[in-house]
């Protein structure tokens, strides 16, 4: 894509995770459930600038994001191991599940 005087860098990368950008996908609402002590970690070091904590209990919190899911996003979630559960949208949850199932198959 060529530089445009009609769009700013902020607009172009809106919803991107890191420097990844997709002209084909629009940012969407993603919900993640974070468990235990990892909640404090996520609060202190947000996964993405769009992060909002929308529900909290003594055992977990749900965080909302507005972004385009990509390889680096899934990688970031995997870094948090079993302390994170991707809730929705369902196709994003299913993609994460496929990644985890592929990993499990390597350990059989």
Beta strands, then each sheet from edge to edge (+ up, - down):
strand 1: 28-35
strand 2: 52-56
strand 3: 60-67
strand 4: 84-88
sheet 1: 2+ 3- 1+ 4-
end
